[in-house]
């Protein structure tokens, strides 16, 4: 086994794209984020983009954009130790790892043994994919609209609240996330007639796009707003040319897993996330 690193997302994808596309939904996070990763500045913290080879064949990939966790693909357990060795040589510390259940658990075990750090499972998620939206049994009143600059303060608060619920171990600049998503037309609101829910897209892959940042304030939940908002955004993205959409759900939240299946989202695979603590 050997690891080959790449300086930027484009060179990485030249090597790995065809292999990653064998399981586009499972690998949507890496496929969607890698194109935007450029070579780091001399003063910056370098991203990590690598392929693990068994002889001449790719058997796994990994990606990290600091300060976030390392994201890995499914890979043989025999490749995990080789990857841990290379990541440890590249980074002095690592906040965590995320990816397919078995591969991620193996990476966390080997990393913990090598580093002496404690491993904490931060959560488990399920990847869903959809090609056609099914009308849910309950459709909320209101309409979908693109977020505007005047919504920035409201949405920054919602993004912060979403992150506190969904990824409490990750640092998020909510104001910057809202500004960026609004500027690039990625963030949407459901209004009835005031904003009551949000959803966004990001990470376009060759054939799909990821739906994320689905959030409704607690006082407005159980009214069908999130389901209707996600359904409307998904339909819009499919009509604009995406062959399918993906999303991640928290396996500890049966409500979200249920409402997305009502729209036609179908489970693809499960992932896990681990945090490393000294």
Secondary structure, DSSP 8 states (H G I E B T S, - for coil): -EEEEESSHHHHHHHHHHHHGGGTTTTHHHHHHHTT-----TTS---EEEEEEETTEEEEEEEE-TTS-EEE----HHHHHHHHHHHHHH-S---EEEEEHHHHHHHHHHHHHHH--EEEEEEEEEEEEESS----S---SSEEEE--GGGHHHHHHHHHHHHHHH-TTS---HHHHHHHHHHTT-EEEEESSSEEEEEEEE---SSEEEEEEEE--GGG-SSSHHHHHHHHHHHHHHHTT-SEEEEEEETT-HHHHHHHHHHT-EEEEEEEEEEEE-
